[in-house]
Amino acid sequence: MKYVTTMMAMVVFMVGAAHAQVITNNLVGYWQFDGDLTDTTGNNHMGVGGGTLDYVAGQIGNALNLDSAEYAITAANIINTVYGANARTMNVWFNDDVGGTEAFVSYGRGGQADLFEMILYSPGTTWGGHFWGGGVYETALSGVVPAIVVGQWHMATLVYDGVNISVYSDGALVGGYGLALNTCGLGGTQLYAGSSSSTANADYDGQLDDLALWDRVLTGPEIQSIYDAGVAGNDIYSLLSSGAPGTLIYGK
């Protein structure tokens, strides 16, 4: 009887694992900013600096330290993955120094009205998403997120499932709505950290840590797991063996 029970448990585990979602599945780029702009996924979306970059102690290891004259950008376009109305998740830790209207992560081509970015709203106590959908309209999620504190670390997450935007702040879902996006084309675009590809005079002054981009929807439990790990000073890769949502034992 014990043997049969054990075999049944193994079958259940194997079936569950076959349909499980791993936190790093469809991870397009992961810039941990531990002293450089390396994309640690192996997808080679390497970053280059604008201005003189430096690194300081961050939420998870080191962090990119920026003032309004500095930014980082992927050296080449992120191609054939996050474009059009495809699903995506963007996640980053940020610690704002001064407050004000500042774009801290930006993806898309503002001049062609297909922007997808994270932006702080003056006086820097709320953040939201800033989107242009196919050149038709501009929409911003201002004031949706609970107040943030200048000088403290927070985690920002934007999720798009092809129909709806969901906004997570510090691991918790705080808002969302329907929006038709048409971000970039097959040729992709560069990703900016600390500046905007569109919004003028919105350069970021503060620190950024563990910027990640997926071409899939992350679930609420996965996002909460990333936040919980980060609070403890652990990166996304630490979840691969922790048993938290997003690992092989988390059924989808």
Phi, psi and omega in degrees: 000317178299321180296316180297317180298318179296318180296320179297320179296321179295320180295316178301316179298316183294319178294316179298318181295325181295333182252012183277158175253127177267139187303331181268000176300131178063024175282109186282317181207145180216108182252106187271346175058036177270062178097355177202185184251031181293138168273109189278002178284341187089002178277357172064033171272070187286148181262158171231155185261146169250115188090188181265107184273148171220169186231143180227173176299131183244196177289324181227099185070226178268166180224156175282125182255120188234146164245182189293352179256006185235150176198168173236152183210144176295140186294332180223167180296147170273106195256144169057038179217293180260093181205169179057226178256021180297153178295151179197158171223131177242131185219138179202151169263137180222150178221100186280138183270322195236343186080171181112182179274111187217127174273121183256338170218135185217135179221131181126181182239095185303325180295339178249017172057050176218053189271146174218103185215163174256135184217140172274141179255136180303135010269027176091017181258356172222155173229163178199185177263146181234117190228144166239130183251097173064025176080008185264320184204167176237136180225138177231141175265088183256132176080003180286321187278139175305154184305136174256167184246120176299132181092005176235153180282137175222155177249128180248136181221129172243132180235133175233127183256011183099345180227317186237143170267135172238136183245125178242134175237125183052043174086351185251138177290125184236353179174173177168167179192170180282141181201132176268110180261157173213068187279118175063187174232194181299336180284351177069192178202167176279157178251130181257139171240116179096007179201176181242145174277359185218311189285119182288147175056039181234031180290147188270143177234101182164203182243148174232144182216143172049063175279129183223145179225125176247152171256046173208170176276125169273141180281164176304313178299324177296315180296318177298322179295320177297317179296313181300319178296316181296321177302325179275002178084019183250147183271181182297323181298335180296338182284346183294337182235012186268342185083006179279165175308135184106356177261178183296339181266007177262103182291145180254000000 
